[in-house]
Structures are given as C-alpha cells and as structure tokens.
C-alpha cells in the first residue's frame, strides 16, 4: 500500500489532487476546533464531562450528530452543525423524487440533476437555520438537556452574553459553516480525489479513533502504572473482533446478485452496436445505514423536542421525564423498538428508492431483456384461470 501511494505521488495530476484533498481535510478539522464567539470554554468543558456518561434517549441522537459533525457539536465549533443538514436535505429530495411524480419527471429531464442539486442546497439552508436556532436555545439554556438524560449542572451558563444579538450571530455563523462544508465537498469532488461529502463524513467519523485507542490502552492494558496481562489479551481480542466486524460489514455491503441482461443489435446514428450480455447488479443491502439513522433520530427526536419546551409547564416536564424512562437506551424495550423500526425503514427505503418499473422502462428503451423472463406484467396464476368445460 505504501509503495502504491508513493508511485501515485509521482504522477503530477494525482499528486496535486491528493495534496488539495489533504489541505481541505485540514481546513475541516480546524473549523471543528474553533469555538463559536461568545461561548465560555471552561463551562463547555464541564458540560462535555457531564455528558460523557449520558444514557438518556437524547444521548443517541447527540451521538449521531456528534459523529457526523466530527466533534463540532460537542466542541461548539463553527462547524457545529457539520454536513448533517445537507445529508438530511439529500435524503428528503431522494424520497420526494421516488414518491412525487413531478419530482421524478424533473430528475429524468435534461438538466434535472442540476435542478435537484439547487433544491437540495436550498432545503439544506432551511434545515440548518432550524437546527441552528434550536442549538442556540440549548446553548442559552443548557439546563433543558437534563430532560434527555444529560447531567448538566444547574448553575451552568455557556453563553457569556445571551440575547437576540448572540442568537442571530451564532445561527448565521453555523449556517455559513455548513454552507462552507458543502463548498469544500464540491471542491474535493471536482479538484480532489472525488466524493467530497462522503470523504468529509468519513474523516469526521474516524477523527476520534486515536483517542479511543489511547483510552482503551490506559483502561485495559496500562492501568494505575502497571501492565495488566489479561487486559492486553482482551484488547487484542477486541481488535480482532473489530476487524471481523468490518470485514463482515464490507462483505454484506458489497454483496450483490448479478441478473444477466441481453441486449439486441441496435443502430444509434450511423453506428451499429452488436448484441452483448451485461449484468444488472442488485445489492443485498440496498438501504445501507440509512434505516439505523432514521430509527435513532426518530426515537430521540420527541425527547429532544419536549426538552426544548418542557420548561413552559409541569405537564410537558412530566411527559419529557416519562419519555426519558421509556426510551432509555439501557432498557430492553428500546432495543426491541429500534430493531423493529430498522426493519420497517429498511423495507420503506427499498420500496421507495428501488423502482422496478423504471428499470424495466430503461431496459426496454435500450433494447435489453432478461433471458427467460417475458416482458410485461406476469401472467395470471393457473388457479385463477377459468376452467374449461
């Protein structure tokens, strides 16, 4: 791998793209570490320590948001919202294109992808404004997080000078940070190694890996100044288990069934293309990680919303407390509900995003067919046919 990387760096164009991508990654990580103006960093460290052992349902959503923001949400950096608003907007537009016929028609038209990209960015700005406003409310009143299971001190005050000026300035900065991350993703796609948004998400996910390895070493192997042999064996077993899990995840993700598709001879312009056999890949895990994200967010969203309005009356406080008891990730009921929701959203994502009729139409337009399968709707079953005589 090292020799392949060294050989790739000898190519001027590839070297320029790699160096540009690394420079953009450095900018992303710097933006995560720069705190928002008007935030008391010392009080923020207390909140981080208090929320480290959180077990409430809000901790699940906070973990997802922290992962996708690369720690920016936890550090209250200028990239606190991360790329999550753009991801949410992309999911919304994809679902709309699969459910709403007008959107599906717009995507298939010439220039439809560009229109879809513009709509996605506009929706991302709206989502970032809403999330930023809620986050500002939480920063000004951190005691609201107690309703979601976070042990926030009662006298905690994160904002030095709260008010409408701080709220507007902070929302504007966080929205601008999200838009800047979107621009960086586009630049990495065009001038870097490609897949800019996915690369930003990957970097944000693995940013805590060195710290986690160090913590595991201090906790299991080198404890209180002495080496623990059993802890070292356990750490090796955990690393081996991690490798096995990653291998299984990659195997399931890449697994697919290849359906043979035969293309007849066809004339396009002044050229004639001979018939050829290609394959239609059907992925085993078509929905990917989206059902897990949907289930975690939906289970945590009601609790987080009630935590924002629970201070208005005692009834809302009681509802927020009960939700904290019912949707606690440490309970068995939480795992049962989340498992059922993951199954449901897996079916829902495949049912909405995988369109057999569209695939059949594309095959018909290009003169392709599946050997042994008659085109058109399936014939009626034998038991539905009328009896003779």
PLY file of the C-alpha trace (Angstrom):
ply
format ascii 1.0
element vertex 389
property float x
property float y
property float z
element edge 388
property int vertex1
property int vertex2
end_header
0.00 0.00 0.00
2.84 2.40 0.86
4.60 1.67 -2.43
1.36 2.23 -4.36
0.89 5.57 -2.61
4.49 6.55 -3.40
4.02 5.65 -7.05
0.79 7.64 -7.22
2.55 10.70 -5.83
4.92 10.62 -8.81
2.04 11.49 -11.15
1.72 15.32 -11.13
-2.06 15.45 -11.61
-2.75 12.79 -8.98
-0.26 14.36 -6.57
-1.97 17.72 -6.92
-5.39 16.20 -6.24
-4.17 14.30 -3.17
-2.45 17.34 -1.68
-5.50 19.50 -2.33
-7.74 16.93 -0.62
-5.43 16.77 2.41
-5.42 20.57 2.64
-9.23 20.66 2.61
-9.35 17.99 5.32
-7.08 20.14 7.49
-9.45 23.09 6.99
-12.41 20.93 8.01
-10.70 19.79 11.20
-9.59 23.33 12.06
-13.15 24.60 11.73
-14.34 21.95 14.19
-11.87 23.13 16.84
-12.62 26.87 16.54
-15.32 27.68 19.17
-18.28 29.89 18.47
-17.92 33.51 19.56
-19.46 34.23 22.96
-19.11 30.67 24.33
-17.50 30.12 27.75
-14.94 27.40 27.01
-14.46 26.47 30.69
-18.18 25.89 31.19
-18.27 23.97 27.94
-15.68 21.54 29.28
-17.90 20.91 32.31
-20.83 20.10 30.04
-18.67 17.74 27.96
-17.55 15.90 31.10
-21.12 15.73 32.41
-22.48 14.34 29.16
-19.73 11.74 28.78
-21.69 9.16 30.78
-25.13 10.09 29.47
-27.58 7.24 28.94
-30.83 9.01 28.08
-32.53 8.76 24.68
-31.18 12.17 23.76
-27.70 10.74 24.01
-28.40 8.54 20.97
-29.25 11.49 18.76
-26.40 13.52 20.24
-24.00 10.69 19.37
-25.19 10.59 15.76
-24.93 14.36 15.39
-21.50 14.41 17.06
-20.25 11.71 14.70
-21.45 13.48 11.55
-20.17 16.87 12.78
-16.78 15.39 13.66
-16.98 16.63 17.25
-18.00 20.13 16.18
-21.31 19.85 18.04
-19.59 18.72 21.21
-16.93 21.43 20.96
-19.46 24.11 19.90
-17.26 24.93 16.92
-18.16 27.00 13.89
-18.83 23.69 12.12
-21.18 22.59 14.92
-23.92 21.53 12.51
-21.45 19.76 10.26
-22.65 18.37 6.96
-25.78 16.85 8.56
-28.25 19.44 7.15
-27.08 18.67 3.63
-27.39 14.93 4.26
-30.93 15.40 5.58
-31.83 17.54 2.58
-30.39 14.94 0.19
-32.47 12.21 1.83
-35.59 14.36 1.56
-35.07 15.15 -2.12
-34.37 11.48 -2.91
-37.55 10.41 -1.18
-39.51 13.14 -2.96
-38.12 12.04 -6.32
-39.28 8.50 -5.58
-42.73 9.43 -4.20
-43.79 12.60 -6.03
-44.24 12.05 -9.81
-43.42 15.69 -10.64
-40.04 15.41 -8.92
-39.30 12.09 -10.63
-40.12 13.64 -14.01
-37.89 16.63 -13.27
-34.93 14.35 -12.44
-35.28 12.45 -15.73
-35.41 15.62 -17.80
-32.33 17.28 -19.25
-30.71 19.38 -16.56
-32.86 17.74 -13.90
-29.89 16.77 -11.74
-28.74 20.38 -11.59
-32.22 21.49 -10.53
-32.31 18.77 -7.90
-28.92 19.95 -6.56
-30.21 23.52 -6.26
-33.31 22.36 -4.39
-31.19 20.20 -2.11
-28.97 23.12 -1.16
-31.94 25.40 -0.57
-33.58 22.81 1.70
-30.23 22.33 3.47
-30.13 26.05 4.30
-33.64 25.89 5.78
-32.75 22.82 7.86
-29.54 24.46 9.04
-31.47 27.57 10.12
-33.93 25.50 12.15
-31.24 23.32 13.73
-29.08 26.34 14.45
-31.95 28.14 16.19
-32.67 25.11 18.39
-28.97 24.76 19.17
-28.77 28.41 20.21
-31.70 27.88 22.55
-29.88 24.92 24.09
-26.67 26.92 24.49
-28.51 29.73 26.27
-30.46 27.28 28.45
-28.29 24.16 28.88
-30.43 23.01 31.82
-33.01 21.83 29.27
-30.71 18.94 28.42
-31.45 17.41 31.81
-34.75 16.18 30.36
-32.87 13.96 27.87
-30.68 12.31 30.49
-27.62 14.61 30.38
-26.24 15.53 33.80
-25.90 19.27 33.24
-25.04 21.39 36.33
-27.87 23.66 37.40
-25.65 26.76 37.51
-24.10 26.12 34.08
-24.01 29.15 31.75
-22.38 28.50 28.39
-23.16 31.87 26.80
-21.31 34.88 28.16
-23.80 37.48 26.90
-27.08 35.82 25.81
-29.63 37.71 23.77
-31.03 38.23 20.32
-27.71 39.56 19.02
-25.88 36.41 20.11
-28.65 34.21 18.69
-28.65 35.82 15.24
-24.86 35.92 15.04
-24.47 32.29 16.13
-27.13 30.99 13.75
-25.55 32.92 10.88
-22.10 31.52 11.69
-23.30 27.91 11.94
-25.30 28.14 8.70
-22.30 29.69 6.96
-20.15 26.87 8.34
-22.49 24.26 6.87
-22.50 26.04 3.50
-18.70 26.24 3.61
-18.51 22.48 4.23
-20.79 21.92 1.25
-18.49 24.06 -0.87
-15.44 22.14 0.37
-17.18 18.88 -0.55
-17.82 20.17 -4.08
-14.20 21.31 -4.41
-12.88 17.91 -3.29
-15.18 16.26 -5.83
-14.03 18.50 -8.69
-10.38 19.23 -7.82
-9.56 16.47 -5.34
-9.86 12.71 -5.24
-13.68 12.80 -5.58
-16.69 12.02 -3.36
-16.14 15.15 -1.29
-19.16 14.90 1.01
-18.55 11.20 1.70
-14.90 11.93 2.44
-15.83 14.67 4.93
-18.23 12.28 6.68
-15.54 9.58 6.83
-12.97 11.96 8.30
-15.47 13.15 10.89
-16.28 9.57 11.86
-12.68 8.39 12.30
-11.43 11.57 13.99
-11.92 10.06 17.45
-10.20 6.75 16.64
-6.73 7.68 18.02
-8.27 8.96 21.25
-10.36 5.82 21.59
-7.28 3.61 21.13
-5.38 5.62 23.76
-8.27 5.39 26.20
-8.57 1.63 25.64
-4.82 1.23 26.27
-4.98 3.19 29.54
-8.15 1.42 30.67
-7.29 -2.19 29.80
-3.53 -2.59 29.46
-1.70 0.12 31.39
-3.80 0.72 34.50
-2.50 2.59 37.55
1.11 2.39 36.37
1.14 -1.39 35.92
0.62 -3.67 32.93
-2.41 -5.97 33.11
-1.81 -9.16 31.04
-5.50 -10.09 30.88
-6.33 -6.56 29.76
-3.77 -6.85 26.95
-5.35 -10.12 25.80
-8.79 -8.52 25.93
-7.57 -5.57 23.85
-6.15 -7.93 21.24
-9.46 -9.82 21.17
-11.38 -6.55 20.74
-9.14 -5.51 17.84
-9.61 -8.91 16.19
-13.36 -8.67 16.71
-13.31 -5.18 15.17
-11.50 -6.48 12.10
-14.00 -9.34 11.73
-16.97 -6.97 12.06
-15.53 -4.57 9.49
-14.90 -7.46 7.10
-18.46 -8.73 7.53
-19.89 -5.23 7.02
-17.88 -4.77 3.83
-18.94 -8.22 2.61
-22.63 -7.57 3.19
-22.38 -4.07 1.72
-20.65 -5.26 -1.44
-22.75 -8.41 -1.83
-24.98 -8.35 -4.88
-26.87 -10.64 -7.21
-25.98 -10.13 -10.84
-29.00 -10.55 -13.11
-27.92 -11.20 -16.74
-29.32 -8.74 -19.28
-29.12 -9.44 -23.01
-29.06 -6.51 -25.45
-30.13 -6.98 -29.06
-28.42 -5.40 -32.05
-29.37 -1.77 -32.37
-28.48 1.19 -34.56
-27.66 4.53 -32.99
-26.90 7.24 -35.55
-24.54 5.85 -38.13
-23.19 3.12 -35.84
-24.44 -0.39 -35.25
-23.92 -2.00 -31.87
-23.82 -5.77 -31.65
-25.76 -7.62 -29.02
-23.97 -8.07 -25.71
-24.63 -9.59 -22.31
-24.35 -7.34 -19.29
-25.45 -7.66 -15.69
-27.96 -5.84 -13.54
-26.46 -5.70 -10.02
-29.00 -6.00 -7.19
-27.38 -5.11 -3.87
-28.13 -7.30 -0.87
-28.08 -4.32 1.50
-29.76 -1.74 -0.70
-30.69 0.67 2.11
-27.23 0.76 3.69
-27.00 2.56 7.03
-30.00 4.82 6.45
-32.52 2.70 8.47
-30.26 2.89 11.53
-30.00 6.68 11.23
-33.75 7.03 10.74
-34.57 4.81 13.74
-32.11 6.56 16.06
-33.22 10.03 15.04
-36.96 9.31 15.29
-36.62 7.64 18.70
-34.62 10.59 20.01
-36.45 13.44 18.29
-39.61 13.55 20.50
-37.50 13.63 23.65
-35.30 16.39 22.33
-38.30 18.47 21.21
-40.02 18.12 24.58
-36.79 19.10 26.31
-36.92 22.41 24.45
-40.47 23.21 25.58
-40.65 21.33 28.89
-39.87 24.47 30.91
-43.22 26.03 30.00
-45.39 23.91 32.32
-45.23 20.86 34.57
-47.23 18.65 32.18
-44.57 18.91 29.49
-41.90 18.24 32.10
-43.76 15.08 33.17
-44.02 13.92 29.53
-40.32 14.54 28.98
-39.47 12.57 32.13
-41.66 9.64 31.10
-40.10 9.59 27.64
-36.71 9.51 29.30
-37.81 6.38 31.19
-39.49 4.64 28.25
-36.85 5.40 25.60
-33.76 4.83 27.70
-31.10 3.09 25.54
-30.14 0.96 28.53
-33.56 -0.72 28.58
-34.53 -3.81 26.59
-37.65 -2.09 25.23
-35.51 0.48 23.45
-33.63 -2.24 21.56
-36.87 -4.00 20.62
-38.46 -0.80 19.30
-35.32 0.30 17.48
-34.90 -3.15 15.91
-38.48 -3.12 14.62
-38.01 0.40 13.27
-34.81 -0.62 11.49
-36.69 -3.46 9.76
-39.50 -1.09 8.83
-37.25 1.62 7.42
-35.24 -0.97 5.50
-38.44 -2.06 3.76
-39.59 1.56 3.36
-36.29 2.72 1.81
-36.17 -0.15 -0.68
-39.86 0.24 -1.55
-39.47 3.95 -2.28
-36.00 4.11 -3.84
-35.96 0.88 -5.86
-38.29 1.31 -8.84
-38.69 -1.90 -10.91
-40.95 -0.14 -13.41
-38.28 2.48 -14.11
-35.63 -0.21 -14.56
-37.92 -2.12 -16.94
-38.56 1.06 -18.92
-34.82 1.75 -19.22
-34.18 -1.80 -20.38
-36.94 -1.53 -22.97
-35.63 1.79 -24.23
-32.12 0.36 -24.68
-33.31 -2.90 -26.24
-32.39 -5.11 -23.29
-34.20 -8.06 -21.79
-33.60 -10.70 -19.15
-33.27 -14.19 -20.69
-36.12 -16.48 -19.70
-38.31 -13.61 -18.43
-41.23 -12.45 -20.58
-41.60 -8.67 -20.87
-44.63 -7.02 -19.37
-46.71 -7.93 -16.33
-46.65 -11.57 -15.17
-49.41 -13.85 -16.49
-52.21 -14.87 -14.12
-51.66 -17.92 -11.98
-53.07 -21.26 -13.04
-55.60 -21.31 -10.23
-57.09 -18.03 -11.41
-57.65 -19.20 -14.96
-61.24 -20.18 -15.85
-61.90 -23.90 -16.02
-62.69 -25.42 -19.42
-65.99 -27.10 -19.86
0 1
1 2
2 3
3 4
4 5
5 6
6 7
7 8
8 9
9 10
10 11
11 12
12 13
13 14
14 15
15 16
16 17
17 18
18 19
19 20
20 21
21 22
22 23
23 24
24 25
25 26
26 27
27 28
28 29
29 30
30 31
31 32
32 33
33 34
34 35
35 36
36 37
37 38
38 39
39 40
40 41
41 42
42 43
43 44
44 45
45 46
46 47
47 48
48 49
49 50
50 51
51 52
52 53
53 54
54 55
55 56
56 57
57 58
58 59
59 60
60 61
61 62
62 63
63 64
64 65
65 66
66 67
67 68
68 69
69 70
70 71
71 72
72 73
73 74
74 75
75 76
76 77
77 78
78 79
79 80
80 81
81 82
82 83
83 84
84 85
85 86
86 87
87 88
88 89
89 90
90 91
91 92
92 93
93 94
94 95
95 96
96 97
97 98
98 99
99 100
100 101
101 102
102 103
103 104
104 105
105 106
106 107
107 108
108 109
109 110
110 111
111 112
112 113
113 114
114 115
115 116
116 117
117 118
118 119
119 120
120 121
121 122
122 123
123 124
124 125
125 126
126 127
127 128
128 129
129 130
130 131
131 132
132 133
133 134
134 135
135 136
136 137
137 138
138 139
139 140
140 141
141 142
142 143
143 144
144 145
145 146
146 147
147 148
148 149
149 150
150 151
151 152
152 153
153 154
154 155
155 156
156 157
157 158
158 159
159 160
160 161
161 162
162 163
163 164
164 165
165 166
166 167
167 168
168 169
169 170
170 171
171 172
172 173
173 174
174 175
175 176
176 177
177 178
178 179
179 180
180 181
181 182
182 183
183 184
184 185
185 186
186 187
187 188
188 189
189 190
190 191
191 192
192 193
193 194
194 195
195 196
196 197
197 198
198 199
199 200
200 201
201 202
202 203
203 204
204 205
205 206
206 207
207 208
208 209
209 210
210 211
211 212
212 213
213 214
214 215
215 216
216 217
217 218
218 219
219 220
220 221
221 222
222 223
223 224
224 225
225 226
226 227
227 228
228 229
229 230
230 231
231 232
232 233
233 234
234 235
235 236
236 237
237 238
238 239
239 240
240 241
241 242
242 243
243 244
244 245
245 246
246 247
247 248
248 249
249 250
250 251
251 252
252 253
253 254
254 255
255 256
256 257
257 258
258 259
259 260
260 261
261 262
262 263
263 264
264 265
265 266
266 267
267 268
268 269
269 270
270 271
271 272
272 273
273 274
274 275
275 276
276 277
277 278
278 279
279 280
280 281
281 282
282 283
283 284
284 285
285 286
286 287
287 288
288 289
289 290
290 291
291 292
292 293
293 294
294 295
295 296
296 297
297 298
298 299
299 300
300 301
301 302
302 303
303 304
304 305
305 306
306 307
307 308
308 309
309 310
310 311
311 312
312 313
313 314
314 315
315 316
316 317
317 318
318 319
319 320
320 321
321 322
322 323
323 324
324 325
325 326
326 327
327 328
328 329
329 330
330 331
331 332
332 333
333 334
334 335
335 336
336 337
337 338
338 339
339 340
340 341
341 342
342 343
343 344
344 345
345 346
346 347
347 348
348 349
349 350
350 351
351 352
352 353
353 354
354 355
355 356
356 357
357 358
358 359
359 360
360 361
361 362
362 363
363 364
364 365
365 366
366 367
367 368
368 369
369 370
370 371
371 372
372 373
373 374
374 375
375 376
376 377
377 378
378 379
379 380
380 381
381 382
382 383
383 384
384 385
385 386
386 387
387 388
